[in-house]
Amino acid sequence: MIPIIKRIILSCLLFNLGLAHAHHGWSEYDQTKTVKLTGTITQSGYEHPHGVIKLNADGKSWTIVLAPPFRMENRGLSKSDIANGSQITVEGYINRTQPDELRAERITAGSKTIELR
């Protein structure tokens, strides 16, 4: 009986490790150079595990991966700061395999600049 319980626990741990690894795949972003984009938000998601917005900037539609909502709230970035139609500036790293995706390190919305990481 005990070996079955151990297998179940081990399977659960391995499964969760796999999810955690997939969720925090920050190595997919090129951290050798920072990119700065200014544009208009066309779609806004203030959701778990990370906020995501669509940004029109430099004649292109970008997917911007933000911090988790609790971190954005704690640092002063509210849902209304990144509403559709808002003008923002983001700085971050581009995804190596998805060149239209950026992981934001900092965002400027209105008069606020928020560090996200």
ABEGO torsion letter per residue (X at the ends): XAAAAAAAAAAAAAAAAAAAAAAABAAABBAABBBBBBBBBABBBBBOABBBBBBBBGGBBBBBBBBBAAAAAAAGBBAAAABBGBBBBBBBBBBAABAABBBBABBBBEABBBBAX
